[in-house]
Amino acid sequence: MRQSKLFTKTIKDAPKDEVSLNAQLLIRGGFIEKLAAGIYSYLPLGLRTLRKVQSVVRDEMDAIDGQEILMPALTPKENWEKTDRWDNFDALYKLQGVNKKDYALGATHEEIVTPLAKKFISSYKDLPMALYQIQDKFRNEVRAKSGLMRGREFSMKDLYSFHVDEADLDSYYEKAKKAYYNVFQRCGLKAYIVEASGGAFTDFSHEYQVFTEYGEDEVYFCKECDRHQNKELVEKGEIKCPYCGAEREVKKAIEVGNIFKLMTRFSNPFNVKYVDKNGKEQDVIMGTYGIGPSRVMGAVVEVHHDDSGIVWPEEIAPYKVHLLALGNDDKVKQESDNLYEKLVSAGVEVLYDDRDDSAGIKFSDSDLLGLPYRVVISKKTLAENQVELKKRNEEKSEMVNLDKIIDTLK
């Protein structure tokens, strides 16, 4: 992509109504644009990053036998009434269609996936089964003020598993735990599994929390036994670990995923059963597993940044390389154009700053956008038949022969 053709431009100052760091940097860099509180457009650079996060999630869900589907976002009232959540799910967006028929915009999809799965489950031979989707969700959040961290419309991967018994659910649950660690690691996040309230589903669930001073949550962290708890699960004033008795540290954190053992909470209302080996009907046991790709994107920015801008992990960066052509020299332009075409042909994702702007503006924008590698071509570097190569997360740059830069980057 030539930056002169890019739809968006960077802006110097963050919007005054944005208090969260992720929103400030993403808006300044032209990754997203705010339409209303908790509602954002994903612009070309931001959409590339979001899709890369979704691709990582998709890889890891496929690896644990998840089958991707896509369910409607518009959901009928009757499904929510069956589970007693039409009047008890505060964040539901409700609307009325023709003939005064009531609907909700999908805030989650247990009410939709469960009767869907029922149509294909009859015998124990049909289980286990795991279905997932990556879709926009809609929640009427009271506090939509944290950028991509707490949106009213947001990208969500929700996976649902169906099992013959609790032992089979436990086995899959452990596979999901490992898959979640893989997702966060590939996205550049160190996530800790944290015990949390199970709400209406179970005694407790597990959250994946990333520790950062910018986090909204508080986690009671135990370095001795490595079992941690969300603030809501901790008895008031109890700083000691209930498992090993060690003193715990309270850390700020961002929740990036959660998993629940649903048991029969949703299979019972929809009468989802299977016939076992002895010909007897049994209840189907369920689990649910959520990751918000948009939330992960925001969390990455909160964790990976410096005073100059974003520092994207390589796997989810919108482009791998930022190529900067400095000055108006004809040879600089020609060599930069040539290198750009060669990088594209070699399959290297590159954003080429071919704009007629000063070196200061180009360097500043490059730091703000935060691509993993910056390659600079100038009259000075070409005098030695070289380019300047710098990693965004390192202070020092190095000079690389112009003829070897593609191999170096690949």
C-alpha positions in Angstrom: 0.0 0.0 0.0 1.3 3.4 -1.0 0.7 5.8 1.9 -0.1 8.6 -0.5 -3.2 6.5 -1.6 -4.2 5.6 2.0 -7.7 6.6 2.8 -6.8 7.9 6.3 -4.4 10.4 7.7 -2.8 10.6 11.1 -3.9 13.3 13.5 -1.7 15.1 16.1 -4.0 15.3 19.1 -6.4 12.7 20.5 -10.1 13.5 20.7 -10.9 15.2 23.9 -13.8 12.8 24.7 -11.6 9.7 24.6 -10.1 8.8 27.9 -8.7 5.4 27.1 -5.2 5.1 25.7 -6.2 2.4 23.1 -8.8 4.7 21.6 -6.6 7.7 21.6 -3.7 6.0 19.8 -5.9 4.0 17.4 -7.9 7.2 16.4 -4.7 9.3 16.0 -3.1 6.6 13.8 -6.2 6.3 11.6 -7.0 2.7 12.6 -10.5 3.4 13.9 -13.0 6.3 13.9 -15.6 6.9 16.6 -19.2 7.1 15.5 -20.7 7.2 19.0 -19.8 6.0 22.5 -18.8 2.4 22.2 -19.3 2.3 18.4 -16.4 2.5 16.0 -15.6 2.2 12.3 -12.6 0.1 11.4 -10.5 1.9 8.8 -8.1 0.2 6.4 -5.2 -0.2 8.8 -7.5 -1.1 11.7 -9.5 -3.6 9.7 -6.3 -5.4 8.6 -5.2 -5.8 12.3 -8.7 -6.9 13.4 -8.8 -9.6 10.7 -5.3 -10.8 11.7 -6.4 -11.2 15.3 -9.5 -13.1 14.0 -7.3 -15.3 11.9 -5.2 -16.3 14.9 -8.3 -17.1 16.8 -9.7 -19.1 13.9 -6.5 -21.1 13.7 -6.6 -22.1 17.3 -10.3 -22.9 17.4 -9.9 -25.1 14.3 -7.0 -26.9 16.0 -9.3 -28.0 18.9 -12.0 -29.3 16.4 -14.1 -26.2 16.4 -16.4 -25.9 13.4 -17.1 -22.4 12.2 -20.6 -21.3 11.6 -22.3 -17.9 11.3 -25.6 -17.3 13.2 -28.0 -14.4 12.8 -27.4 -11.2 14.8 -31.2 -10.6 14.8 -32.7 -13.1 17.3 -36.4 -13.8 18.2 -37.8 -13.0 21.7 -39.1 -16.5 22.1 -35.6 -18.0 22.4 -34.7 -15.6 25.2 -37.9 -16.3 27.0 -37.2 -20.0 27.1 -34.0 -19.3 29.2 -35.7 -16.6 31.2 -33.2 -14.0 29.9 -35.5 -11.7 27.9 -36.4 -9.7 31.1 -33.2 -10.5 33.0 -30.4 -9.6 30.6 -29.9 -5.9 31.2 -27.6 -5.3 28.2 -30.0 -6.6 25.5 -30.9 -4.3 22.7 -34.6 -4.9 22.0 -36.5 -3.9 18.9 -39.8 -4.5 17.2 -40.3 -5.6 13.6 -43.4 -5.9 11.4 -46.6 -7.2 13.1 -45.1 -6.1 16.4 -42.8 -9.1 16.6 -40.1 -8.6 19.2 -36.4 -9.3 18.6 -33.0 -8.8 20.3 -29.7 -8.0 18.7 -27.3 -10.8 19.6 -25.5 -10.1 22.8 -24.4 -13.7 23.1 -25.7 -16.8 21.3 -26.5 -19.6 23.7 -30.2 -19.1 22.9 -29.5 -19.6 19.2 -26.8 -22.2 19.1 -28.5 -24.6 21.5 -31.7 -25.3 19.5 -29.5 -25.3 16.3 -27.3 -28.1 17.7 -30.4 -30.0 18.9 -31.4 -30.6 15.3 -28.1 -32.5 14.7 -27.8 -34.4 18.0 -29.6 -37.6 18.6 -27.0 -40.2 19.6 -23.9 -40.4 21.7 -22.1 -40.9 18.4 -22.9 -37.3 17.5 -20.9 -36.0 20.5 -18.6 -34.2 21.4 -19.3 -31.3 19.1 -17.9 -27.8 19.1 -19.3 -24.9 17.1 -18.0 -21.3 16.9 -18.5 -18.1 15.1 -16.8 -14.7 14.7 -19.5 -12.1 14.6 -20.3 -8.6 15.9 -22.2 -8.6 19.2 -24.4 -5.8 20.6 -24.6 -4.9 24.2 -26.3 -1.8 25.8 -23.3 -1.0 28.0 -23.8 1.6 30.6 -20.1 2.5 30.7 -18.9 2.6 27.1 -15.9 4.8 27.7 -12.9 2.5 27.2 -12.4 2.5 23.5 -12.3 -1.1 22.1 -12.3 -2.5 25.6 -16.0 -2.0 26.3 -18.0 -1.4 23.1 -21.7 -1.4 22.4 -20.9 -3.1 19.1 -17.8 -5.4 19.1 -16.2 -8.4 17.4 -16.6 -11.6 19.4 -15.6 -15.2 18.9 -18.0 -17.4 20.7 -17.4 -21.2 20.8 -19.9 -23.7 22.3 -19.1 -27.3 23.0 -21.6 -30.2 23.5 -20.8 -33.4 25.5 -22.1 -36.7 26.8 -21.0 -36.0 30.4 -19.0 -33.7 32.7 -15.8 -35.7 32.3 -15.9 -35.2 28.5 -16.6 -31.5 29.1 -13.6 -31.3 31.5 -11.3 -32.9 28.9 -12.4 -30.4 26.2 -12.2 -27.5 28.7 -8.5 -28.2 29.2 -7.9 -28.2 25.5 -9.7 -24.8 25.2 -7.5 -23.4 28.0 -4.3 -24.3 26.0 -5.8 -22.9 22.8 -6.6 -19.6 24.6 -3.0 -19.3 25.8 -1.8 -19.9 22.2 -4.1 -17.1 20.9 -2.9 -14.5 23.4 0.8 -15.5 23.0 0.6 -15.2 19.2 -1.0 -11.8 19.7 1.8 -10.6 21.9 -0.1 -10.8 25.3 0.9 -12.6 28.5 -2.5 -13.7 29.8 -3.1 -15.2 33.2 -6.1 -17.5 34.0 -8.1 -16.1 36.8 -11.0 -17.5 38.7 -14.2 -15.4 38.4 -17.9 -15.6 39.3 -19.9 -18.0 37.2 -22.9 -15.8 37.5 -26.1 -17.7 36.5 -24.1 -20.5 34.8 -21.9 -22.2 37.4 -20.1 -21.7 40.7 -17.1 -20.0 39.0 -15.7 -19.4 35.5 -12.2 -18.6 34.2 -11.1 -15.3 32.8 -8.0 -14.5 30.9 -6.5 -11.3 32.3 -3.5 -9.3 31.0 -1.8 -7.2 33.7 -1.4 -3.6 33.0 -1.6 -0.3 34.9 -4.3 0.8 32.5 -6.6 -2.1 33.3 -10.2 -1.8 34.5 -10.3 -5.0 36.6 -8.5 -5.9 39.8 -6.9 -9.3 40.2 -5.7 -10.9 43.4 -2.4 -12.4 42.2 -0.7 -15.3 44.0 2.9 -15.9 42.9 3.2 -18.9 45.2 0.6 -21.3 43.9 -0.3 -19.4 40.6 -4.0 -19.4 41.4 -5.5 -16.0 40.9 -9.0 -14.5 41.6 -11.1 -11.7 40.2 -11.9 -9.0 42.8 -15.6 -10.0 42.7 -14.7 -13.6 43.8 -12.7 -12.4 46.9 -14.2 -12.0 50.3 -13.9 -8.4 51.3 -10.6 -7.5 52.8 -9.2 -11.1 52.3 -5.7 -10.6 50.9 -4.4 -14.1 51.7 -4.7 -16.8 49.1 -7.4 -19.3 50.1 -5.4 -22.2 48.5 -1.9 -21.7 49.9 -2.3 -19.0 52.5 0.4 -16.7 50.9 0.0 -12.9 50.8 -1.4 -11.8 47.5 -0.8 -8.8 45.3 -3.6 -6.8 43.8 -2.9 -6.0 40.2 -4.8 -4.0 37.5 -5.7 -6.1 34.5 -7.7 -6.2 31.3 -10.0 -9.2 30.6 -9.4 -10.6 27.1 -11.3 -13.8 27.3 -13.5 -16.1 29.4 -14.6 -19.7 29.5 -17.6 -21.3 31.4 -18.9 -24.7 32.1 -22.6 -24.3 31.3 -23.5 -27.8 32.2 -27.3 -28.1 31.4 -28.2 -24.4 31.9 -29.2 -24.1 28.3 -29.7 -27.6 27.1 -32.5 -28.2 29.6 -34.7 -25.3 28.5 -34.4 -26.5 24.9 -34.7 -30.2 25.9 -31.4 -31.1 24.1 -30.8 -34.8 24.8 -29.0 -37.8 23.3 -29.4 -41.5 23.4 -26.6 -43.3 25.2 -25.0 -46.7 24.5 -27.7 -48.4 26.5 -30.6 -46.7 24.6 -31.4 -44.3 27.4 -31.9 -40.5 27.0 -29.4 -38.3 28.7 -28.9 -34.5 29.0 -26.3 -32.9 26.8 -23.7 -31.0 28.8 -22.4 -27.7 27.4 -19.4 -25.3 27.7 -18.9 -21.8 26.3 -15.7 -20.0 25.4 -15.4 -16.3 24.4 -12.7 -14.1 23.0 -13.3 -10.6 21.8 -10.9 -9.9 18.8 -11.6 -6.2 19.0 -11.0 -6.2 22.7 -7.7 -8.1 22.1 -6.7 -5.4 19.6 -7.4 -2.7 22.2 -5.5 -4.6 24.9 -2.5 -5.0 22.7 -2.3 -1.2 22.3 -2.7 -0.7 26.0 0.2 -3.0 26.7 2.5 -2.4 23.6 3.1 1.3 23.2 5.6 4.0 24.1 5.5 7.8 24.2 5.6 8.0 20.4 2.9 5.5 19.5 1.9 1.9 19.1 4.3 -1.0 19.0 2.5 -3.8 17.1 3.5 -7.5 17.6 4.5 -8.8 14.2 1.8 -11.4 13.8 -1.1 -8.9 14.0 0.5 -5.7 12.6 -1.4 -4.3 9.7 1.9 -4.4 7.7 5.2 -5.9 8.5 7.4 -3.1 7.0 7.1 0.7 6.9 9.2 1.9 3.9 10.1 5.6 4.1 11.5 7.5 1.2 13.2 10.7 2.4 13.8 13.8 0.3 12.8 14.7 -3.3 15.9 13.2 -5.0 15.0 11.4 -8.2 17.3 8.5 -7.4 15.7 8.1 -3.9 12.3 7.9 -5.5 13.4 5.5 -8.1 15.1 3.1 -5.7 12.3 3.3 -3.2 9.7 2.5 -5.9 11.8 -0.4 -7.0 12.3 -1.8 -3.5 8.5 -1.4 -2.8 7.7 -3.4 -5.9 10.2 -6.1 -5.0 9.0 -6.4 -1.5 5.4 -6.8 -2.7 6.5 -9.4 -5.2 8.4 -11.3 -2.5 5.2 -11.4 -0.4 6.4 -8.9 2.3 3.5 -6.8 3.6 4.7 -3.2 3.2 3.3 0.3 3.7 5.3 2.7 1.5 5.5 6.3 2.7 5.9 7.9 -0.7 4.2 11.2 0.4 5.8 14.6 -0.3 6.3 15.3 3.4 9.3 16.1 5.6 11.5 13.5 7.3 10.2 14.7 10.6 6.6 14.0 9.7 7.4 10.6 8.2 9.4 9.5 11.3 6.7 10.7 13.6 3.9 9.0 11.7 6.0 5.8 11.5 6.4 5.7 15.3 2.7 6.4 15.8 1.6 3.6 13.4 4.0 1.2 15.0 4.8 -1.3 12.3 7.4 -3.9 13.3 10.2 -2.8 10.9 11.1 0.6 9.4 13.2 0.8 6.3 14.6 4.2 5.3 16.0 5.1 1.9 17.6 8.5 1.6 20.4 10.2 -0.5 22.8 9.5 2.4 22.0 5.7 2.6 22.1 5.3 -1.2 25.6 6.8 -1.3 26.7 3.5 0.3 24.2 1.4 -1.6 22.4 0.8 1.7 19.2 1.3 3.6 18.6 2.0 7.3 16.7 -0.8 9.1 15.1 -0.4 12.5 12.8 -2.5 14.6 10.0 -0.5 16.2 10.7 -2.1 19.6 14.4 -1.3 19.6 16.3 1.9 19.9 19.2 1.3 17.5 19.1 0.9 13.8 21.5 -0.8 11.4 22.6 -0.3 7.9 21.9 -3.1 5.4 23.0 -3.5 1.9 20.2 -2.6 -0.5 20.6 -5.9 -2.4 20.2 -7.9 0.8 17.3 -6.1 2.6 14.6 -8.3 1.1 16.3 -11.5 2.3 16.9 -9.9 5.7 13.2 -9.0 6.1 12.0 -12.4 4.9 
